[in-house]
Amino acid sequence: MPSNLPRRCSNITRNAVQALNEEGTIKFRTRIERQFTIGQKRHRHVVRVEIEDSGPGIPEELREHIFYPMVTSKPNGTGLGLSIAQDIVAQHGGSIECSSRPE
């Protein structure tokens, strides 16, 4: 496993903790998917990692842009975390997606 991948998961988890404002839950789910297509390539096995929290969700005006650099809703945020995470996952032939709704 690349050494920077756990750091990106940690970064996404930290974002979830901050969104919860120290109240709520975070769920992690992992599983193996068989015969899964990413882009145009079919993979025999992939790992799916899901991170879910009970926070307020991502503001609607940011949802389509959260993987772009410099996009953030935090006053002191850089807006680089998800952009970097997406790049790292893509370099390893993967895909990262987001869906959001309150709780």
Kinemage of the C-alpha trace (Angstrom):
@kinemage 1
@onewidth
@group {chain A} dominant
@subgroup {mainchain}
@vectorlist {calphas} color= white
{ca met a 1} P 0.000 0.000 0.000
{ca pro a 2} L 1.397 3.424 -0.854
{ca ser a 3} L 2.536 5.285 2.243
{ca asn a 4} L 0.482 8.397 1.416
{ca leu a 5} L -2.835 6.534 0.996
{ca pro a 6} L -3.436 5.986 4.741
{ca arg a 7} L -2.680 9.680 5.246
{ca arg a 8} L -5.406 10.617 2.742
{ca cys a 9} L -7.918 8.337 4.529
{ca ser a 10} L -6.863 9.988 7.766
{ca asn a 11} L -7.410 13.407 6.191
{ca ile a 12} L -10.917 12.455 5.015
{ca thr a 13} L -11.677 11.057 8.478
{ca arg a 14} L -10.455 14.283 10.107
{ca asn a 15} L -12.796 16.221 7.806
{ca ala a 16} L -15.679 14.042 9.003
{ca val a 17} L -14.762 14.586 12.668
{ca gln a 18} L -14.633 18.351 12.121
{ca ala a 19} L -18.018 18.314 10.362
{ca leu a 20} L -19.539 16.471 13.320
{ca asn a 21} L -18.324 19.110 15.756
{ca glu a 22} L -17.453 16.293 18.200
{ca glu a 23} L -21.019 14.901 18.148
{ca gly a 24} L -22.273 12.074 15.947
{ca thr a 25} L -20.955 8.923 14.358
{ca ile a 26} L -18.513 7.929 11.652
{ca lys a 27} L -18.844 4.534 9.960
{ca phe a 28} L -16.167 2.774 7.932
{ca arg a 29} L -17.091 -0.034 5.579
{ca thr a 30} L -14.722 -2.079 3.443
{ca arg a 31} L -15.460 -4.913 1.113
{ca ile a 32} L -14.144 -6.736 -1.924
{ca glu a 33} L -16.010 -6.186 -5.189
{ca arg a 34} L -15.621 -8.741 -7.963
{ca gln a 35} L -15.713 -8.009 -11.685
{ca phe a 36} L -15.835 -4.241 -11.184
{ca thr a 37} L -15.332 -1.679 -13.951
{ca ile a 38} L -13.441 1.563 -13.335
{ca gly a 39} L -13.427 3.808 -16.372
{ca gln a 40} L -13.066 1.417 -19.294
{ca lys a 41} L -11.113 -1.242 -17.415
{ca arg a 42} L -12.646 -4.345 -15.857
{ca his a 43} L -10.989 -5.554 -12.631
{ca arg a 44} L -11.300 -9.046 -11.177
{ca his a 45} L -11.165 -7.660 -7.624
{ca val a 46} L -11.219 -4.184 -6.129
{ca val a 47} L -11.452 -2.898 -2.586
{ca arg a 48} L -14.334 -0.563 -1.804
{ca val a 49} L -13.855 1.763 1.159
{ca glu a 50} L -16.801 3.826 2.377
{ca ile a 51} L -16.645 6.549 5.011
{ca glu a 52} L -19.988 7.814 6.291
{ca asp a 53} L -20.731 10.362 8.981
{ca ser a 54} L -23.852 11.782 10.577
{ca gly a 55} L -22.835 15.382 9.948
{ca pro a 56} L -24.652 18.172 8.120
{ca gly a 57} L -23.519 17.136 4.634
{ca ile a 58} L -21.598 19.107 2.030
{ca pro a 59} L -23.194 22.412 1.019
{ca glu a 60} L -25.043 21.977 -2.274
{ca glu a 61} L -23.058 24.737 -4.007
{ca leu a 62} L -19.784 22.835 -3.331
{ca arg a 63} L -20.842 19.268 -4.176
{ca glu a 64} L -19.951 19.379 -7.872
{ca his a 65} L -16.581 20.995 -7.157
{ca ile a 66} L -15.187 19.311 -4.027
{ca phe a 67} L -12.459 17.427 -5.913
{ca tyr a 68} L -11.138 20.624 -7.543
{ca pro a 69} L -8.090 22.252 -5.942
{ca met a 70} L -8.711 25.234 -3.653
{ca val a 71} L -12.372 24.372 -3.001
{ca thr a 72} L -13.219 24.442 0.703
{ca ser a 73} L -15.928 25.544 3.099
{ca lys a 74} L -13.495 25.880 6.011
{ca pro a 75} L -12.191 29.326 6.970
{ca asn a 76} L -8.634 27.999 7.359
{ca gly a 77} L -8.841 25.165 4.813
{ca thr a 78} L -6.555 24.878 1.803
{ca gly a 79} L -9.008 22.987 -0.381
{ca leu a 80} L -6.301 20.530 -1.399
{ca gly a 81} L -7.130 17.372 0.594
{ca leu a 82} L -9.771 15.819 -1.675
{ca ser a 83} L -7.979 16.937 -4.828
{ca ile a 84} L -4.799 15.196 -3.665
{ca ala a 85} L -6.744 12.116 -2.521
{ca gln a 86} L -8.415 11.860 -5.931
{ca asp a 87} L -5.044 12.140 -7.690
{ca ile a 88} L -3.461 9.421 -5.541
{ca val a 89} L -6.385 7.047 -6.015
{ca ala a 90} L -6.376 7.677 -9.791
{ca gln a 91} L -2.615 7.000 -9.985
{ca his a 92} L -3.362 3.543 -8.608
{ca gly a 93} L -6.133 2.871 -11.119
{ca gly a 94} L -8.951 3.618 -8.710
{ca ser a 95} L -11.881 5.945 -8.431
{ca ile a 96} L -13.131 8.178 -5.627
{ca glu a 97} L -16.708 9.431 -5.441
{ca cys a 98} L -18.842 11.410 -3.058
{ca ser a 99} L -22.517 11.593 -2.295
{ca ser a 100} L -23.870 13.846 0.383
{ca arg a 101} L -27.029 14.569 2.303
{ca pro a 102} L -27.563 15.685 5.878
{ca glu a 103} L -26.919 12.847 8.349
